[in-house]
């Protein structure tokens, strides 16, 4: 069902980007906010089949949104935002991953350099430098 859930999410991203293209001539639509729109749609199904074929969602540390069998409940925990920051202009000194979003091309490289992770992958060894 997870594959079906992410397929539904990707289809929603594509749909919103195509709608934006028809309106403005640009395929606008960031995948992360759209992911949470799809997640909210699932959270509000009231036990009916929603995205991915799930009926409920149980976010980490919270009660499920309905009573359903485990296979019908998406059990999802977000990553800790301080250990896995996304797009921060000044990333924390300690981090596990860094997603340099809200930037493109050279600006993305600059963000990765600020986070101290640009050049962390060693091509010769095929390993991380850290």
N, CA, C and O atoms as a printed pandas DataFrame, in Angstrom:
     atom_number atom_name residue_name chain_id  residue_number  x_coord  y_coord  z_coord
0              1         N          UNK        A               1    0.817   -1.206    0.000
1              2        CA          UNK        A               1    0.000    0.000    0.000
2              3         C          UNK        A               1    0.861    1.271    0.000
3              4         O          UNK        A               1    0.429    2.322   -0.472
4              5         N          UNK        A               2    2.087    1.158    0.537
5              6        CA          UNK        A               2    2.943    2.358    0.546
6              7         C          UNK        A               2    3.252    2.817   -0.879
7              8         O          UNK        A               2    3.244    4.014   -1.167
8              9         N          UNK        A               3    3.519    1.873   -1.756
9             10        CA          UNK        A               3    3.785    2.214   -3.146
10            11         C          UNK        A               3    2.572    2.909   -3.754
11            12         O          UNK        A               3    2.715    3.895   -4.477
12            13         N          UNK        A               4    1.393    2.402   -3.464
13            14        CA          UNK        A               4    0.169    3.021   -3.967
14            15         C          UNK        A               4   -0.019    4.421   -3.376
15            16         O          UNK        A               4   -0.460    5.337   -4.071
16            17         N          UNK        A               5    0.318    4.586   -2.085
17            18        CA          UNK        A               5    0.194    5.899   -1.456
18            19         C          UNK        A               5    1.105    6.911   -2.151
19            20         O          UNK        A               5    0.670    8.012   -2.489
20            21         N          UNK        A               6    2.374    6.536   -2.365
21            22        CA          UNK        A               6    3.293    7.472   -3.011
22            23         C          UNK        A               6    2.946    7.682   -4.483
23            24         O          UNK        A               6    3.198    8.757   -5.027
24            25         N          UNK        A               7    2.375    6.674   -5.131
25            26        CA          UNK        A               7    1.898    6.855   -6.500
26            27         C          UNK        A               7    0.779    7.885   -6.524
27            28         O          UNK        A               7    0.754    8.760   -7.389
28            29         N          UNK        A               8   -0.153    7.782   -5.570
29            30        CA          UNK        A               8   -1.231    8.771   -5.467
30            31         C          UNK        A               8   -0.667   10.167   -5.222
31            32         O          UNK        A               8   -1.142   11.144   -5.801
32            33         N          UNK        A               9    0.345   10.258   -4.364
33            34        CA          UNK        A               9    0.943   11.556   -4.062
34            35         C          UNK        A               9    1.616   12.139   -5.304
35            36         O          UNK        A               9    1.449   13.322   -5.599
36            37         N          UNK        A              10    2.368   11.327   -6.027
37            38        CA          UNK        A              10    3.052   11.809   -7.240
38            39         C          UNK        A              10    2.032   12.238   -8.288
39            40         O          UNK        A              10    2.234   13.237   -8.979
40            41         N          UNK        A              11    0.940   11.489   -8.411
41            42        CA          UNK        A              11   -0.109   11.876   -9.351
42            43         C          UNK        A              11   -0.720   13.217   -8.972
43            44         O          UNK        A              11   -1.060   14.014   -9.846
44            45         N          UNK        A              12   -0.862   13.471   -7.665
45            46        CA          UNK        A              12   -1.400   14.755   -7.219
46            47         C          UNK        A              12   -0.414   15.883   -7.520
47            48         O          UNK        A              12   -0.827   16.968   -7.930
48            49         N          UNK        A              13    0.886   15.640   -7.323
49            50        CA          UNK        A              13    1.905   16.644   -7.683
50            51         C          UNK        A              13    1.783   16.957   -9.166
51            52         O          UNK        A              13    1.726   18.123   -9.555
52            53         N          UNK        A              14    1.742   15.915   -9.999
53            54        CA          UNK        A              14    1.638   16.113  -11.447
54            55         C          UNK        A              14    0.367   16.875  -11.814
55            56         O          UNK        A              14    0.395   17.763  -12.666
56            57         N          UNK        A              15   -0.752   16.525  -11.167
57            58        CA          UNK        A              15   -2.020   17.199  -11.462
58            59         C          UNK        A              15   -1.947   18.684  -11.134
59            60         O          UNK        A              15   -2.355   19.526  -11.934
60            61         N          UNK        A              16   -1.420   19.002   -9.936
61            62        CA          UNK        A              16   -1.324   20.409   -9.540
62            63         C          UNK        A              16   -0.358   21.184  -10.425
63            64         O          UNK        A              16   -0.604   22.348  -10.742
64            65         N          UNK        A              17    0.726   20.553  -10.822
65            66        CA          UNK        A              17    1.698   21.230  -11.700
66            67         C          UNK        A              17    1.100   21.471  -13.087
67            68         O          UNK        A              17    1.336   22.519  -13.689
68            69         N          UNK        A              18    0.334   20.516  -13.592
69            70        CA          UNK        A              18   -0.316   20.696  -14.897
70            71         C          UNK        A              18   -1.381   21.777  -14.822
71            72         O          UNK        A              18   -1.509   22.580  -15.747
72            73         N          UNK        A              19   -2.155   21.812  -13.727
73            74        CA          UNK        A              19   -3.147   22.875  -13.543
74            75         C          UNK        A              19   -2.468   24.240  -13.522
75            76         O          UNK        A              19   -2.964   25.194  -14.122
76            77         N          UNK        A              20   -1.336   24.333  -12.831
77            78        CA          UNK        A              20   -0.589   25.600  -12.780
78            79         C          UNK        A              20   -0.087   25.983  -14.168
79            80         O          UNK        A              20   -0.102   27.160  -14.530
80            81         N          UNK        A              21    0.356   25.000  -14.944
81            82        CA          UNK        A              21    0.835   25.269  -16.298
82            83         C          UNK        A              21   -0.283   25.837  -17.167
83            84         O          UNK        A              21   -0.065   26.764  -17.947
84            85         N          UNK        A              22   -1.479   25.274  -17.027
85            86        CA          UNK        A              22   -2.630   25.767  -17.800
86            87         C          UNK        A              22   -2.981   27.199  -17.414
87            88         O          UNK        A              22   -3.398   27.991  -18.259
88            89         N          UNK        A              23   -2.811   27.530  -16.124
89            90        CA          UNK        A              23   -3.140   28.872  -15.643
90            91         C          UNK        A              23   -2.051   29.888  -15.956
91            92         O          UNK        A              23   -2.345   31.013  -16.359
92            93         N          UNK        A              24   -0.774   29.490  -15.768
93            94        CA          UNK        A              24    0.300   30.491  -15.803
94            95         C          UNK        A              24    1.416   30.202  -16.799
95            96         O          UNK        A              24    2.300   31.036  -17.001
96            97         N          UNK        A              25    1.382   29.035  -17.418
97            98        CA          UNK        A              25    2.458   28.694  -18.340
98            99         C          UNK        A              25    3.684   28.126  -17.652
99           100         O          UNK        A              25    4.694   27.865  -18.306
100          101         N          UNK        A              26    3.611   27.929  -16.326
101          102        CA          UNK        A              26    4.709   27.322  -15.570
102          103         C          UNK        A              26    4.171   26.158  -14.755
103          104         O          UNK        A              26    3.059   26.216  -14.230
104          105         N          UNK        A              27    4.967   25.103  -14.652
105          106        CA          UNK        A              27    4.573   23.924  -13.868
106          107         C          UNK        A              27    5.024   24.120  -12.421
107          108         O          UNK        A              27    6.049   23.588  -11.997
108          109         N          UNK        A              28    4.245   24.886  -11.684
109          110        CA          UNK        A              28    4.565   25.194  -10.295
110          111         C          UNK        A              28    3.907   24.176   -9.368
111          112         O          UNK        A              28    2.843   23.636   -9.670
112          113         N          UNK        A              29    4.551   23.928   -8.247
113          114        CA          UNK        A              29    3.986   23.033   -7.247
114          115         C          UNK        A              29    5.084   22.250   -6.570
115          116         O          UNK        A              29    5.677   21.356   -7.174
116          117         N          UNK        A              30    5.362   22.578   -5.319
117          118        CA          UNK        A              30    6.415   21.898   -4.563
118          119         C          UNK        A              30    5.889   20.583   -4.012
119          120         O          UNK        A              30    4.776   20.519   -3.491
120          121         N          UNK        A              31    6.694   19.534   -4.131
121          122        CA          UNK        A              31    6.234   18.208   -3.733
122          123         C          UNK        A              31    5.979   18.071   -2.238
123          124         O          UNK        A              31    5.056   17.355   -1.850
124          125         N          UNK        A              32    6.758   18.729   -1.384
125          126        CA          UNK        A              32    6.578   18.542    0.057
126          127         C          UNK        A              32    5.234   19.062    0.566
127          128         O          UNK        A              32    4.548   18.339    1.289
128          129         N          UNK        A              33    4.830   20.287    0.220
129          130        CA          UNK        A              33    3.502   20.726    0.682
130          131         C          UNK        A              33    2.377   19.864    0.104
131          132         O          UNK        A              33    1.374   19.617    0.774
132          133         N          UNK        A              34    2.546   19.408   -1.137
133          134        CA          UNK        A              34    1.514   18.561   -1.737
134          135         C          UNK        A              34    1.461   17.215   -1.028
135          136         O          UNK        A              34    0.378   16.656   -0.850
136          137         N          UNK        A              35    2.631   16.676   -0.612
137          138        CA          UNK        A              35    2.640   15.443    0.191
138          139         C          UNK        A              35    1.751   15.618    1.412
139          140         O          UNK        A              35    0.947   14.739    1.721
140          141         N          UNK        A              36    1.884   16.741    2.112
141          142        CA          UNK        A              36    1.089   16.948    3.327
142          143         C          UNK        A              36   -0.378   17.192    3.007
143          144         O          UNK        A              36   -1.237   16.886    3.833
144          145         N          UNK        A              37   -0.694   17.737    1.828
145          146        CA          UNK        A              37   -2.099   17.841    1.419
146          147         C          UNK        A              37   -2.705   16.448    1.253
147          148         O          UNK        A              37   -3.827   16.197    1.695
148          149         N          UNK        A              38   -1.956   15.541    0.613
149          150        CA          UNK        A              38   -2.437   14.175    0.431
150          151         C          UNK        A              38   -2.553   13.478    1.786
151          152         O          UNK        A              38   -3.513   12.746    2.029
152          153         N          UNK        A              39   -1.581   13.702    2.665
153          154        CA          UNK        A              39   -1.634   13.114    4.012
154          155         C          UNK        A              39   -2.871   13.633    4.755
155          156         O          UNK        A              39   -3.552   12.861    5.430
156          157         N          UNK        A              40   -3.161   14.916    4.639
157          158        CA          UNK        A              40   -4.344   15.474    5.304
158          159         C          UNK        A              40   -5.626   14.880    4.730
159          160         O          UNK        A              40   -6.589   14.635    5.457
160          161         N          UNK        A              41   -5.628   14.651    3.417
161          162        CA          UNK        A              41   -6.797   14.004    2.793
162          163         C          UNK        A              41   -7.012   12.618    3.408
163          164         O          UNK        A              41   -8.143   12.235    3.704
164          165         N          UNK        A              42   -5.926   11.874    3.598
165          166        CA          UNK        A              42   -6.022   10.556    4.226
166          167         C          UNK        A              42   -6.484   10.680    5.673
167          168         O          UNK        A              42   -7.307    9.887    6.129
168          169         N          UNK        A              43   -5.969   11.660    6.392
169          170        CA          UNK        A              43   -6.343   11.838    7.794
170          171         C          UNK        A              43   -7.830   12.156    7.954
171          172         O          UNK        A              43   -8.411   11.894    9.007
172          173         N          UNK        A              44   -8.443   12.718    6.920
173          174        CA          UNK        A              44   -9.836   13.156    7.042
174          175         C          UNK        A              44  -10.827   12.220    6.354
175          176         O          UNK        A              44  -11.963   12.618    6.096
176          177         N          UNK        A              45  -10.417   10.973    6.049
177          178        CA          UNK        A              45  -11.329   10.048    5.368
178          179         C          UNK        A              45  -12.442    9.515    6.267
179          180         O          UNK        A              45  -13.467    9.043    5.776
180          181         N          UNK        A              46  -12.238    9.593    7.584
181          182        CA          UNK        A              46  -13.253    9.072    8.493
182          183         C          UNK        A              46  -13.407    7.565    8.406
183          184         O          UNK        A              46  -14.481    7.032    8.687
184          185         N          UNK        A              47  -12.354    6.880    8.025
185          186        CA          UNK        A              47  -12.387    5.429    7.952
186          187         C          UNK        A              47  -12.734    4.874    6.581
187          188         O          UNK        A              47  -12.763    3.659    6.390
188          189         N          UNK        A              48  -12.997    5.763    5.619
189          190        CA          UNK        A              48  -13.243    5.307    4.244
190          191         C          UNK        A              48  -11.901    5.177    3.528
191          192         O          UNK        A              48  -10.907    5.765    3.953
192          193         N          UNK        A              49  -11.874    4.421    2.461
193          194        CA          UNK        A              49  -10.625    4.216    1.727
194          195         C          UNK        A              49  -10.161    5.541    1.125
195          196         O          UNK        A              49  -10.911    6.241    0.444
196          197         N          UNK        A              50   -8.896    5.856    1.401
197          198        CA          UNK        A              50   -8.308    7.094    0.915
198          199         C          UNK        A              50   -7.065    6.823    0.082
199          200         O          UNK        A              50   -6.909    5.733   -0.469
200          201         N          UNK        A              51   -6.178    7.812   -0.012
201          202        CA          UNK        A              51   -4.966    7.657   -0.803
202          203         C          UNK        A              51   -4.201    6.382   -0.436
203          204         O          UNK        A              51   -4.014    6.063    0.738
204          205         N          UNK        A              52   -3.768    5.669   -1.467
205          206        CA          UNK        A              52   -2.996    4.455   -1.272
206          207         C          UNK        A              52   -3.810    3.254   -0.840
207          208         O          UNK        A              52   -3.266    2.163   -0.666
208          209         N          UNK        A              53   -5.107    3.440   -0.666
209          210        CA          UNK        A              53   -5.943    2.346   -0.201
210          211         C          UNK        A              53   -6.016    2.256    1.312
211          212         O          UNK        A              53   -6.658    1.355    1.851
212          213         N          UNK        A              54   -5.351    3.197    2.015
213          214        CA          UNK        A              54   -5.424    3.226    3.474
214          215         C          UNK        A              54   -6.747    3.856    3.919
215          216         O          UNK        A              54   -7.353    4.645    3.195
216          217         N          UNK        A              55   -7.175    3.488    5.120
217          218        CA          UNK        A              55   -8.381    4.068    5.715
218          219         C          UNK        A              55   -8.040    5.080    6.799
219          220         O          UNK        A              55   -8.789    6.031    7.021
220          221         N          UNK        A              56   -6.924    4.881    7.467
221          222        CA          UNK        A              56   -6.529    5.713    8.606
222          223         C          UNK        A              56   -5.044    6.035    8.503
223          224         O          UNK        A              56   -4.305    5.443    7.717
224          225         N          UNK        A              57   -4.643    6.984    9.318
225          226        CA          UNK        A              57   -3.222    7.262    9.469
226          227         C          UNK        A              57   -2.932    7.423   10.958
227          228         O          UNK        A              57   -3.727    7.994   11.704
228          229         N          UNK        A              58   -1.787    6.913   11.368
229          230        CA          UNK        A              58   -1.328    7.082   12.747
230          231         C          UNK        A              58    0.022    7.767   12.667
231          232         O          UNK        A              58    1.030    7.150   12.323
232          233         N          UNK        A              59    0.026    9.052   12.990
233          234        CA          UNK        A              59    1.276    9.801   13.020
234          235         C          UNK        A              59    1.996    9.507   14.322
235          236         O          UNK        A              59    1.358    9.288   15.351
236          237         N          UNK        A              60    3.282    9.501   14.286
237          238        CA          UNK        A              60    4.124    9.132   15.424
238          239         C          UNK        A              60    3.666    9.832   16.706
239          240         O          UNK        A              60    3.556   11.057   16.756
240          241         N          UNK        A              61    3.405    9.038   17.727
241          242        CA          UNK        A              61    3.026    9.601   19.019
242          243         C          UNK        A              61    1.579   10.044   19.117
243          244         O          UNK        A              61    1.177   10.584   20.148
244          245         N          UNK        A              62    0.786    9.833   18.081
245          246        CA          UNK        A              62   -0.611   10.245   18.105
246          247         C          UNK        A              62   -1.518    9.028   17.938
247          248         O          UNK        A              62   -1.076    7.963   17.508
248          249         N          UNK        A              63   -2.774    9.203   18.281
249          250        CA          UNK        A              63   -3.752    8.143   18.068
250          251         C          UNK        A              63   -4.085    8.060   16.582
251          252         O          UNK        A              63   -3.984    9.060   15.871
252          253         N          UNK        A              64   -4.483    6.872   16.101
253          254        CA          UNK        A              64   -4.899    6.775   14.701
254          255         C          UNK        A              64   -6.150    7.608   14.450
255          256         O          UNK        A              64   -6.915    7.893   15.371
256          257         N          UNK        A              65   -6.347    7.993   13.199
257          258        CA          UNK        A              65   -7.484    8.842   12.852
258          259         C          UNK        A              65   -8.804    8.084   12.802
259          260         O          UNK        A              65   -9.866    8.699   12.713
260          261         N          UNK        A              66   -8.749    6.746   12.858
261          262        CA          UNK        A              66   -9.966    5.939   12.900
262          263         C          UNK        A              66   -9.598    4.556   13.415
263          264         O          UNK        A              66   -8.425    4.270   13.651
264          265         N          UNK        A              67  -10.585    3.710   13.586
265          266        CA          UNK        A              67  -10.346    2.319   13.978
266          267         C          UNK        A              67  -10.357    1.464   12.722
267          268         O          UNK        A              67  -11.385    1.326   12.058
268          269         N          UNK        A              68   -9.201    0.891   12.404
269          270        CA          UNK        A              68   -9.082    0.007   11.240
270          271         C          UNK        A              68   -7.983   -1.002   11.521
271          272         O          UNK        A              68   -7.171   -0.816   12.427
272          273         N          UNK        A              69   -7.965   -2.061   10.745
273          274        CA          UNK        A              69   -6.900   -3.046   10.861
274          275         C          UNK        A              69   -5.555   -2.397   10.565
275          276         O          UNK        A              69   -5.470   -1.378    9.880
276          277         N          UNK        A              70   -4.508   -3.013   11.100
277          278        CA          UNK        A              70   -3.148   -2.479   10.920
278          279         C          UNK        A              70   -2.797   -2.301    9.446
279          280         O          UNK        A              70   -2.170   -1.308    9.078
280          281         N          UNK        A              71   -3.197   -3.256    8.591
281          282        CA          UNK        A              71   -2.840   -3.150    7.176
282          283         C          UNK        A              71   -3.585   -2.025    6.454
283          284         O          UNK        A              71   -3.213   -1.645    5.344
284          285         N          UNK        A              72   -4.642   -1.492    7.087
285          286        CA          UNK        A              72   -5.387   -0.370    6.516
286          287         C          UNK        A              72   -4.998    0.962    7.139
287          288         O          UNK        A              72   -5.591    1.995    6.830
288          289         N          UNK        A              73   -3.989    0.936    8.027
289          290        CA          UNK        A              73   -3.555    2.148    8.731
290          291         C          UNK        A              73   -2.122    2.479    8.358
291          292         O          UNK        A              73   -1.220    1.663    8.549
292          293         N          UNK        A              74   -1.915    3.663    7.831
293          294        CA          UNK        A              74   -0.569    4.137    7.523
294          295         C          UNK        A              74    0.059    4.626    8.822
295          296         O          UNK        A              74   -0.431    5.578    9.429
296          297         N          UNK        A              75    1.130    3.985    9.247
297          298        CA          UNK        A              75    1.864    4.350   10.466
298          299         C          UNK        A              75    3.079    5.153   10.025
299          300         O          UNK        A              75    4.011    4.593    9.446
300          301         N          UNK        A              76    3.082    6.450   10.288
301          302        CA          UNK        A              76    4.093    7.342    9.712
302          303         C          UNK        A              76    4.702    8.246   10.778
303          304         O          UNK        A              76    3.988    8.890   11.546
304          305         N          UNK        A              77    6.016    8.283   10.812
305          306        CA          UNK        A              77    6.743    9.204   11.693
306          307         C          UNK        A              77    7.644   10.093   10.851
307          308         O          UNK        A              77    8.447    9.600   10.059
308          309         N          UNK        A              78    7.515   11.371   11.018
309          310        CA          UNK        A              78    8.402   12.314   10.324
310          311         C          UNK        A              78    9.776   12.265   10.964
311          312         O          UNK        A              78    9.923   11.886   12.126
312          313         N          UNK        A              79   10.769   12.650   10.200
313          314        CA          UNK        A              79   12.125   12.726   10.752
314          315         C          UNK        A              79   12.238   13.976   11.628
315          316         O          UNK        A              79   11.564   14.976   11.381
316          317         N          UNK        A              80   13.075   13.914   12.630
317          318        CA          UNK        A              80   13.318   15.038   13.523
318          319         C          UNK        A              80   13.857   16.223   12.706
319          320         O          UNK        A              80   14.899   16.113   12.060
320          321         N          UNK        A              81   13.154   17.332   12.740
321          322        CA          UNK        A              81   13.501   18.497   11.918
322          323         C          UNK        A              81   14.851   19.112   12.279
323          324         O          UNK        A              81   15.450   19.805   11.458
324          325         N          UNK        A              82   15.333   18.868   13.490
325          326        CA          UNK        A              82   16.614   19.442   13.887
326          327         C          UNK        A              82   17.788   18.545   13.495
327          328         O          UNK        A              82   18.917   19.018   13.368
328          329         N          UNK        A              83   17.524   17.266   13.307
329          330        CA          UNK        A              83   18.580   16.347   12.863
330          331         C          UNK        A              83   18.564   16.175   11.340
331          332         O          UNK        A              83   19.563   15.760   10.752
332          333         N          UNK        A              84   17.441   16.490   10.708
333          334        CA          UNK        A              84   17.277   16.360    9.261
334          335         C          UNK        A              84   16.691   17.668    8.707
335          336         O          UNK        A              84   15.595   17.658    8.145
336          337         N          UNK        A              85   17.406   18.792    8.859
337          338        CA          UNK        A              85   16.846   20.080    8.432
338          339         C          UNK        A              85   16.654   20.148    6.919
339          340         O          UNK        A              85   17.381   19.516    6.152
340          341         N          UNK        A              86   15.659   20.929    6.515
341          342        CA          UNK        A              86   15.355   21.097    5.098
342          343         C          UNK        A              86   15.371   22.574    4.730
343          344         O          UNK        A              86   14.490   23.341    5.118
344          345         N          UNK        A              87   16.382   22.945    3.983
345          346        CA          UNK        A              87   16.429   24.282    3.417
346          347         C          UNK        A              87   16.798   25.406    4.355
347          348         O          UNK        A              87   16.698   26.573    3.977
348          349         N          UNK        A              88   17.222   25.093    5.569
349          350        CA          UNK        A              88   17.571   26.156    6.495
350          351         C          UNK        A              88   18.711   26.991    5.928
351          352         O          UNK        A              88   19.668   26.451    5.373
352          353         N          UNK        A              89   18.606   28.306    6.068
353          354        CA          UNK        A              89   19.684   29.191    5.613
354          355         C          UNK        A              89   20.921   29.023    6.493
355          356         O          UNK        A              89   22.050   29.100    6.008
356          357         N          UNK        A              90   20.700   28.793    7.789
357          358        CA          UNK        A              90   21.805   28.526    8.709
358          359         C          UNK        A              90   21.528   27.181    9.370
359          360         O          UNK        A              90   20.873   27.119   10.410
360          361         N          UNK        A              91   22.032   26.096    8.761
361          362        CA          UNK        A              91   21.759   24.773    9.336
362          363         C          UNK        A              91   22.446   24.577   10.673
363          364         O          UNK        A              91   23.463   25.217   10.939
364          365         N          UNK        A              92   21.912   23.701   11.526
365          366        CA          UNK        A              92   22.561   23.437   12.810
366          367         C          UNK        A              92   23.932   22.789   12.597
367          368         O          UNK        A              92   24.192   22.184   11.557
368          369         N          UNK        A              93   24.804   22.928   13.602
369          370        CA          UNK        A              93   26.158   22.365   13.489
370          371         C          UNK        A              93   26.131   20.839   13.448
371          372         O          UNK        A              93   26.932   20.225   12.743
372          373         N          UNK        A              94   25.222   20.224   14.196
373          374        CA          UNK        A              94   25.080   18.765   14.176
374          375         C          UNK        A              94   23.841   18.402   13.383
375          376         O          UNK        A              94   22.752   18.912   13.646
376          377         N          UNK        A              95   24.012   17.519   12.410
377          378        CA          UNK        A              95   22.882   17.056   11.632
378          379         C          UNK        A              95   23.191   15.670   11.089
379          380         O          UNK        A              95   24.350   15.265   11.001
380          381         N          UNK        A              96   22.151   14.962   10.731
381          382        CA          UNK        A              96   22.304   13.624   10.161
382          383         C          UNK        A              96   22.200   13.710    8.643
383          384         O          UNK        A              96   22.999   13.115    7.920
384          385         N          UNK        A              97   21.201   14.460    8.169
385          386        CA          UNK        A              97   21.040   14.714    6.740
386          387         C          UNK        A              97   20.717   16.190    6.565
387          388         O          UNK        A              97   20.346   16.874    7.520
388          389         N          UNK        A              98   20.860   16.671    5.347
389          390        CA          UNK        A              98   20.482   18.051    5.036
390          391         C          UNK        A              98   19.908   18.073    3.630
391          392         O          UNK        A              98   20.570   17.664    2.676
392          393         N          UNK        A              99   18.693   18.544    3.502
393          394        CA          UNK        A              99   18.031   18.676    2.204
394          395         C          UNK        A              99   18.047   20.157    1.846
395          396         O          UNK        A              99   17.346   20.964    2.457
396          397         N          UNK        A             100   18.853   20.499    0.853
397          398        CA          UNK        A             100   19.019   21.904    0.462
398          399         C          UNK        A             100   17.891   22.338   -0.458
399          400         O          UNK        A             100   18.129   22.720   -1.603
400          401         N          UNK        A             101   16.667   22.279    0.041
401          402        CA          UNK        A             101   15.551   22.681   -0.800
402          403         C          UNK        A             101   15.350   24.198   -0.748
403          404         O          UNK        A             101   16.070   24.912   -0.050
404          405         N          UNK        A             102   14.372   24.664   -1.489
405          406        CA          UNK        A             102   14.114   26.094   -1.675
406          407         C          UNK        A             102   15.323   26.783   -2.296
407          408         O          UNK        A             102   15.593   27.952   -2.018
408          409         N          UNK        A             103   16.049   26.049   -3.140
409          410        CA          UNK        A             103   17.193   26.587   -3.862
410          411         C          UNK        A             103   17.370   25.752   -5.125
411          412         O          UNK        A             103   16.937   24.601   -5.188
412          413         N          UNK        A             104   18.003   26.340   -6.116
413          414        CA          UNK        A             104   18.265   25.612   -7.362
414          415         C          UNK        A             104   19.655   25.962   -7.867
415          416         O          UNK        A             104   20.183   27.039   -7.594
416          417         N          UNK        A             105   20.231   25.029   -8.608
417          418        CA          UNK        A             105   21.514   25.209   -9.270
418          419         C          UNK        A             105   22.608   25.631   -8.290
419          420         O          UNK        A             105   22.836   24.951   -7.290
420          421         N          UNK        A             106   23.281   26.736   -8.567
421          422        CA          UNK        A             106   24.393   27.176   -7.717
422          423         C          UNK        A             106   23.942   27.490   -6.292
423          424         O          UNK        A             106   24.701   27.288   -5.344
424          425         N          UNK        A             107   22.720   27.980   -6.135
425          426        CA          UNK        A             107   22.219   28.298   -4.787
426          427         C          UNK        A             107   22.099   27.034   -3.941
427          428         O          UNK        A             107   22.302   27.083   -2.728
428          429         N          UNK        A             108   21.771   25.901   -4.568
429          430        CA          UNK        A             108   21.695   24.633   -3.844
430          431         C          UNK        A             108   23.091   24.228   -3.367
431          432         O          UNK        A             108   23.253   23.769   -2.236
432          433         N          UNK        A             109   24.089   24.397   -4.221
433          434        CA          UNK        A             109   25.469   24.079   -3.853
434          435         C          UNK        A             109   25.913   24.961   -2.686
435          436         O          UNK        A             109   26.554   24.476   -1.753
436          437         N          UNK        A             110   25.579   26.240   -2.730
437          438        CA          UNK        A             110   25.934   27.160   -1.636
438          439         C          UNK        A             110   25.325   26.694   -0.316
439          440         O          UNK        A             110   25.990   26.731    0.719
440          441         N          UNK        A             111   24.066   26.256   -0.344
441          442        CA          UNK        A             111   23.431   25.764    0.885
442          443         C          UNK        A             111   24.144   24.518    1.402
443          444         O          UNK        A             111   24.375   24.389    2.604
444          445         N          UNK        A             112   24.489   23.608    0.509
445          446        CA          UNK        A             112   25.199   22.391    0.915
446          447         C          UNK        A             112   26.576   22.733    1.489
447          448         O          UNK        A             112   27.028   22.090    2.437
448          449         N          UNK        A             113   27.237   23.734    0.926
449          450        CA          UNK        A             113   28.531   24.161    1.464
450          451         C          UNK        A             113   28.362   24.756    2.863
451          452         O          UNK        A             113   29.148   24.458    3.762
452          453         N          UNK        A             114   27.343   25.593    3.049
453          454        CA          UNK        A             114   27.069   26.172    4.377
454          455         C          UNK        A             114   26.833   25.087    5.421
455          456         O          UNK        A             114   27.236   25.220    6.576
456          457         N          UNK        A             115   26.167   24.002    4.994
457          458        CA          UNK        A             115   25.861   22.906    5.915
458          459         C          UNK        A             115   27.080   22.011    6.133
459          460         O          UNK        A             115   27.057   21.122    6.984
460          461         N          UNK        A             116   28.146   22.247    5.362
461          462        CA          UNK        A             116   29.366   21.463    5.514
462          463         C          UNK        A             116   29.281   20.076    4.905
463          464         O          UNK        A             116   30.043   19.183    5.278
464          465         N          UNK        A             117   28.356   19.890    3.965
465          466        CA          UNK        A             117   28.205   18.566    3.370
466          467         C          UNK        A             117   28.537   18.517    1.880
467          468         O          UNK        A             117   28.535   17.438    1.287
468          469         N          UNK        A             118   28.819   19.657    1.269
469          470        CA          UNK        A             118   29.229   19.639   -0.132
470          471         C          UNK        A             118   30.627   19.019   -0.191
471          472         O          UNK        A             118   31.542   19.462    0.503
472          473         N          UNK        A             119   30.777   18.003   -1.018
473          474        CA          UNK        A             119   32.056   17.308   -1.105
474          475         C          UNK        A             119   32.183   16.161   -0.121
475          476         O          UNK        A             119   33.261   15.582    0.018
476          477         N          UNK        A             120   31.096   15.820    0.568
477          478        CA          UNK        A             120   31.154   14.735    1.554
478          479         C          UNK        A             120   31.265   13.360    0.889
479          480         O          UNK        A             120   31.759   12.413    1.500
480          481         N          UNK        A             121   30.806   13.251   -0.360
481          482        CA          UNK        A             121   30.870   11.959   -1.052
482          483         C          UNK        A             121   32.193   11.851   -1.789
483          484         O          UNK        A             121   32.545   12.726   -2.580
484          485         N          UNK        A             122   32.932   10.766   -1.526
485          486        CA          UNK        A             122   34.229   10.545   -2.161
486          487         C          UNK        A             122   34.050    9.606   -3.358
487          488         O          UNK        A             122   33.801    8.413   -3.189
488          489         N          UNK        A             123   34.177   10.152   -4.556
489          490        CA          UNK        A             123   33.982    9.366   -5.776
490          491         C          UNK        A             123   34.948    8.172   -5.847
491          492         O          UNK        A             123   34.549    7.067   -6.215
492          493         N          UNK        A             124   36.210    8.401   -5.497
493          494        CA          UNK        A             124   37.217    7.333   -5.632
494          495         C          UNK        A             124   36.898    6.121   -4.773
495          496         O          UNK        A             124   37.073    4.985   -5.214
496          497         N          UNK        A             125   36.436    6.348   -3.563
497          498        CA          UNK        A             125   36.168    5.232   -2.632
498          499         C          UNK        A             125   34.704    4.800   -2.649
499          500         O          UNK        A             125   34.372    3.702   -2.203
500          501         N          UNK        A             126   33.827    5.670   -3.166
501          502        CA          UNK        A             126   32.396    5.363   -3.142
502          503         C          UNK        A             126   31.832    5.396   -1.743
503          504         O          UNK        A             126   30.869    4.693   -1.436
504          505         N          UNK        A             127   32.439    6.226   -0.878
505          506        CA          UNK        A             127   32.009    6.315    0.525
506          507         C          UNK        A             127   31.894    7.767    0.954
507          508         O          UNK        A             127   32.421    8.678    0.316
508          509         N          UNK        A             128   31.192    7.943    2.044
509          510        CA          UNK        A             128   31.066    9.263    2.654
510          511         C          UNK        A             128   32.353    9.584    3.404
511          512         O          UNK        A             128   32.961    8.701    4.010
512          513         N          UNK        A             129   32.761   10.834    3.362
513          514        CA          UNK        A             129   33.999   11.263    4.017
514          515         C          UNK        A             129   33.874   11.315    5.538
515          516         O          UNK        A             129   34.882   11.387    6.241
516          517         N          UNK        A             130   32.657   11.278    6.042
517          518        CA          UNK        A             130   32.467   11.446    7.481
518          519         C          UNK        A             130   32.290   10.142    8.190
519          520         O          UNK        A             130   32.119   10.120    9.409
